[in-house]
Amino acid sequence: MNETAYLDIKGMHCVNCPIKVEKAISKMEGVIEIDVNWQSEKGCVTFDRNLVAISNIIERIHKMGFEAVEAKEIQA
């Protein structure tokens, strides 16, 4: 079953950082789509929760050297 989660991502220092995050996360099994915005430090990921948990996605982002937490609420 597909789910969408919103993330707060800290530690991106240049416009290439979100590209790296998007490439790494999109390769994870179960991830359908990810969009990361450098300026707002926000991310949106759609994934199949039967194949991957949001905690696994956040852990992968942490391993890349960024801080990531699931956002409490959707912010435009």
C-alpha positions in Angstrom: 0.0 0.0 0.0 1.4 3.4 -1.0 2.0 6.1 1.6 3.4 9.6 1.3 5.6 11.1 4.0 7.0 14.6 4.4 10.5 15.1 5.8 12.5 17.9 7.3 16.1 17.5 6.1 18.9 19.5 7.6 22.6 19.7 6.6 22.3 20.3 2.8 24.9 22.8 1.9 24.6 23.1 -1.9 22.1 22.5 -4.7 23.7 19.1 -5.4 22.8 17.7 -2.0 19.1 17.1 -2.8 20.1 15.5 -6.1 22.3 13.0 -4.2 19.5 12.3 -1.7 17.0 11.8 -4.4 19.2 9.4 -6.3 20.1 7.3 -3.3 16.5 7.0 -1.9 14.9 6.4 -5.3 17.1 3.3 -5.6 15.6 1.8 -2.5 13.1 -1.0 -3.0 9.6 0.2 -2.5 10.3 3.9 -3.1 8.1 5.2 -5.8 9.0 8.9 -5.9 11.0 11.4 -3.9 11.4 15.1 -4.2 13.8 17.1 -2.0 13.9 20.9 -1.9 17.3 22.4 -0.9 16.0 25.9 -0.1 13.0 24.8 2.1 14.9 21.8 3.6 11.9 19.7 2.9 11.3 16.4 1.2 8.3 14.4 0.1 8.6 10.6 -0.5 6.0 8.2 -1.8 6.7 4.6 -1.0 5.1 1.1 -0.7 5.0 0.6 3.1 4.8 -3.2 2.5 8.3 -3.0 1.0 10.1 -0.2 3.0 9.4 1.7 6.2 9.9 5.4 6.5 12.4 4.7 9.3 14.6 2.9 6.7 14.4 5.9 4.4 15.3 8.3 7.2 18.2 6.0 8.3 19.6 6.0 4.7 19.5 9.8 4.7 21.3 9.9 8.0 24.0 7.6 6.6 24.5 10.1 3.9 25.4 12.7 6.5 22.1 14.7 6.7 19.6 15.0 9.5 16.1 13.9 8.6 12.9 13.6 10.6 9.4 13.0 9.6 7.6 16.3 9.5 4.8 16.8 12.0 2.6 18.5 9.5 2.5 19.3 5.8 4.0 22.7 5.0 3.7 24.3 1.6 
